[in-house]
Amino acid sequence: MSEVIDAAVAALNEKDTSEFDGKAKFLIEDEGAIVLDSAGARAADEDADVTLSADAETFQAILSGAMDPTSAFMTGKLSVDGDMGMAMQLGAVLS
């Protein structure tokens, strides 16, 4: 497993995901995948309600708070596939 995935899992597990009512997958280019649900984050590649894809730099900026997830989506740095409502709920968790 990559250091980027390990760091992202740790950062996501510091956030309160108990209110997140679904399953999201983060695909990080050239690194791997992370699944997030109400139980927390883990390195995995499972089916999810929504899949967010970006490069490692974009994910790191979103997780650190340096980049707003909505801005990343609007500028094409983050792509979303699946339930857009779930993606919006996830944006609140990541903020």
Sequence and secondary structure as in RCSB ss.txt:
>XXXX:A:sequence
MSEVIDAAVAALNEKDTSEFDGKAKFLIEDEGAIVLDSAGARAADEDADVTLSADAETFQAILSGAMDPTSAFMT
GKLSVDGDMGMAMQLGAVLS
>XXXX:A:secstr
  HHHHHHHHHHHTS  TT  S EEEEETTTEEEEEETTEEEE     SEEEEE HHHHHHHHHTSS HHHHHHT
TSSEEEE HHHHHHHHHHH 
